[in-house]
Every structure is written in structure tokens, then in C-alpha cells.
Amino acid sequence: LFLTMHSGGKGGSGGGGGTPRYFAIRAHPGNYNRSVETRLWATASKAQQRLTSALQRHEEVVLIFFPPGEARVSGWCRMAGPPDPVRYPSYLAEWKTPSHVKLGPCFPVQWVNTRGLASSDLRARNIPPGALAQLKDGDDIPAELGRKICS
């Protein structure tokens, strides 16, 4: 179940917006598993700027992970702080990324669901597969769709 992720304070450096922001993350399964183990994530620099900006403006920034080319959900987490290359060691050398993708520094995440959702689970939540198939890494997910996925 999606938990309201207010643990007595604001998410990460926390902004003022009470409505969570949801973002799509297309992740290679090995990178996803490494993030679950380390509780760190890094994404392409351009997407990371959008995530960091959202973290400054909203109490919750939820990252919903999808395997590349699939319309199922691997799991979801919330950003627990901003990128910090000094505080959070980089595991980027071990991550699988296309050579043209430049990753930004790691940032902490708090995993909420690592079991994911199969296509049948999404249909049961009235989420058509086409709603997810078009999402690219770093795309905003409309709040209503994000709530349905994470409920």
C-alpha cells in the first residue's frame, strides 16, 4: 500500500506544496535492484534538475520505476534528499546506462514499494496499459495517475 510519506517532516529538503509530485523512472533491473540495496539513485542530469526543483517545491517527490519497454511498475520510492556527490558515494561505474547518458550525482531515496505491480494489478486499478507505455525517464506523471498507481 502507498503510505503517506510524511514522517514528521518534509521530504528531503522539502518544499511547501502539499500535493505529491510523481515522476516516471525507466530503470534497468540491475540498477533498480542496486538502488533498493543502497537506497541511492541517480538519473540523467536533465531529469535530475527537474526532480531537484520539484523537491524544493513539494513535500513529496515520488519516483515510480518502470522497466524499459514495459508497462508494468517495478516499485516506487520518494526522494529523501537532494543530490550530493560528497555525502553520497557514487555507484555509477556499476550502473548500466547508454554511453550518451550523463548521470548526475546520487541522491537518497526511501523505498515504499519494491514488489511492484503487474499488468493485471494496473487493470484492477483502472489504469490502461497505454497510460504507462508512453512515459519516458523523468516524465511528470499526472497526480491522479500517480495516486492510482501508489494506492
Order of alpha helices (4+ residues) and beta strands (2+ residues): beta-alpha-beta-alpha-beta-beta-beta-alpha-alpha-beta-alpha
